[in-house]
């Protein structure tokens, strides 16, 4: 939507009923835009960084996001707080609110910093190679930053790097055989994203469970083996028995790649009805 001069006006400085006014922060301003529903704050991506201050510790949104990511990597999103970030940076907690107004904006910055890593997958010679590179890069990022998977599939990610990854993915898929219009492209993106979210959340949940319980697959199988054997010997679950007895424990990365190829093959060859 267009943002006019009036849409970028600075609101009055924090008033006495502002939640932080008792800290007397005369440098805080709020940038607003006009919408069909009234005035709303500009997204964090479009707001300028706060004016430099004479303070021992210089701050920026990138620095805050990087610190938040380190904390979330170590303690998860439940262990992330403004107070912890401020302590790590050596500043007062209220100073961070000049850069992000709430937790949602902080998460937006963190997520987009991860998308910057995914964007490094770049463009490749063909549509399939590009999609494979982006999706595998997404998996690598999620395994490095497990909290990232918790935020996939929720509200849309609209930061500049997220949009760049979305553009690269959509542009590549639009070149796939079988994609004949915008409806096909939307469905293809939906199927691909559903696979990514489901596969990554499952893999990371299994990692977390093994880590928190100290139980790996072998130990779990040994503990439940006698029960499962008795159930399978009833003959009521023949296909499950084949999977348990004859099936191998598949490598997570190989399985992810195989299933991704299956999705792309389906996108390429799906029948039109």
Steps between C-alpha positions, in 0.01 A plus 500: 500500500630853431667680788472877468667776693217500750541126530857538612442776746652470841250468780540712809767391744402241756219634717443448868278200436765329284620186669858626511439870558625482856846435353481839326607401150462821297678347199236233440274561201236290332470493121147451371337424167142560391298186422138426423460419869666812636857575600739210565871483582734460207647147478837468667660461156392851394571689820836675513748398766480722809725804500852427628547568869806569705500170682777256587337222293389578143191307394330405177216270408748261338704484821190442711378226266838325499508499879142374519586219259793387715276487806221317317751251358613420851172518692216492248229760455372438853837609633506819295419830667579867456671498838737222394579672173567829677726332755697332221540837327583686818213747478178570687195301380297811419757615248412207273145627458632785289593238240217246536163585650403146604597134493338444161731753337799340670400160359450658157857630504637164617309307235612732223862467609464122450339558162810700408698177544248307289518765228866413454386187315468731199373426153600189304483401137161331518179541699540165678860566603398838640212356703714213630773741610255731678315220679816322612639832618177549696549162668862586586386830652226331704743241637742779596218709654236255624267779614468605134288190431260607776425816302455336161144470380372766739439858391659599169867598505523832318848629574721594204705179508191284548341671200817442298492127581130489420560676169780262402291195591186620324690614191672161474180301550322712242740354242416138587315287247143463609477853640266666252373797692479680832263242650745219426783705647306569821419132543859399430633746755243381750600136456870581522461717809281240671772240443775730629312596818389146579832334427710751692273514801495121524877468467569770755238364741672162486837664569363691795329194644815291474700780661257568784435135589842360422326228299607432143320285247684182599418545869136578420472191282659282771258631763187444291624199305333226707163675492519569128604142428196366686267733311645416160484128570121529517499532123267801506764743372679328209608815318630661818687177570670521161604858569640412842673176404618572147525877502834665568553803723526765230753782502321827572678704231456234232134458591443876486661519156308199367166637619582844362571345159166319523322830563676668207421206272135531598503873428654433160270220393175549688193444284260787434133422560 
